[in-house]
């Protein structure tokens, strides 16, 4: 696997640690119907009576529980730091990843791919460094791949964008709310994917922050867990 391909893989897989990944259903434009012209029965024009359009179908209001989950995910945009881990099913074996995030400094991400491939990335002090396994760290700051990755991660925690890190659709349907032994309150809901297929999701909440996210896919369960919110840890650049 080339360095560029491995780096791109890593960025795409680590994004769910920031709340990306659960796709919401897209808006579908409804076709508008035209009103048939009234027939002309004389040589004189006939004034057509005003046609009152039918009222639009009433939109289903988003439930308070779904609104709460949306706010829980937005709360990720406010934390100073956290650590997270993820598991993604893969035909060749489970992909796992970890991340350390400090808002004022940057992030350190590690991705363990099948076939014993480990990739690491640092986005720190406006620099982005990458390596595979125990190879030498490479500065990708000035490269297109590095700039794109840095922008993706920074936008994931942009305080000006309320919809970033928001994997809960307004049209999602709540299934159940239970107490999880973690402990956290477990919200289970259904929402449509971009392919308009209904998908089961879980968000476990403690102190108005996500503790665990699960998405149930045809390949298996994608799981993200969060810990150490606002913990006072530091990140150190791997290149002095």
HELIX and SHEET records of a PDB file:
HELIX    1   1 UNK A    3  UNK A   14  1                                  12    
HELIX    2   2 UNK A   15  UNK A   18  5                                   4    
HELIX    3   3 UNK A   64  UNK A   74  1                                  11    
HELIX    4   4 UNK A   75  UNK A   78  5                                   4    
HELIX    5   5 UNK A  144  UNK A  156  1                                  13    
SHEET    1   A11 UNK A 138  UNK A 139  0                                        
SHEET    2   A11 UNK A 127  UNK A 132 -1                                        
SHEET    3   A11 UNK A 117  UNK A 124 -1                                        
SHEET    4   A11 UNK A 106  UNK A 113 -1                                        
SHEET    5   A11 UNK A  95  UNK A 102 -1                                        
SHEET    6   A11 UNK A  81  UNK A  88 -1                                        
SHEET    7   A11 UNK A 220  UNK A 227 -1                                        
SHEET    8   A11 UNK A 209  UNK A 217 -1                                        
SHEET    9   A11 UNK A 198  UNK A 206 -1                                        
SHEET   10   A11 UNK A 184  UNK A 192 -1                                        
SHEET   11   A11 UNK A 173  UNK A 180 -1                                        
END                                                                             
